[in-house]
Amino acid sequence: MSIDLDGMEPLYLQVAGVLTARIVDGVYPVGRRIPAVRAVADEFKVSVNTAEAAIRLLREKGLVQGVHGRGTFVIAKPSDVGEKDG
């Protein structure tokens, strides 16, 4: 999956959508650490601020949780928190 750098949808929403899809698909299963903010920024060729916003959105949705000094881990799938894909 890729993002559309010239699209109408904000980049952070596109990145969050890809990360959410990876959680749904089991690429990042519950309990697994997701890539660090800088790695996400590098992969999608977006700013660190954009990557942080995408991960913050996943946190707000209850999909991931940050653990100080360890990283950000998947704690639920969207279906577990009553959310549809995306």
ZIQUI-V384809 format. One record per backbone hydrogen bond with DSSP energy under -1.0 kcal/mol. CO is the residue of the C=O (numbers start at 1). NH is the residue of the N-H. Records with the same first field share a line. If there is no record, write none. Layout:
BEGIN
CO->NH ; NH
END
This chain:
BEGIN
4->7
10->14
11->15
12->16
13->17
14->18
15->19
16->20
17->21
18->22
19->23
20->24
21->25
22->27 ; 28
29->32
32->74
36->40
37->41
38->42
39->43
40->44
41->46
47->51
48->52
49->53
50->54
51->55
52->56
53->57
54->58
55->59
56->60
57->61
58->63
59->62
63->75 ; 76
65->73
67->70 ; 71
71->67
72->34
73->65
74->31
77->80
78->83
END
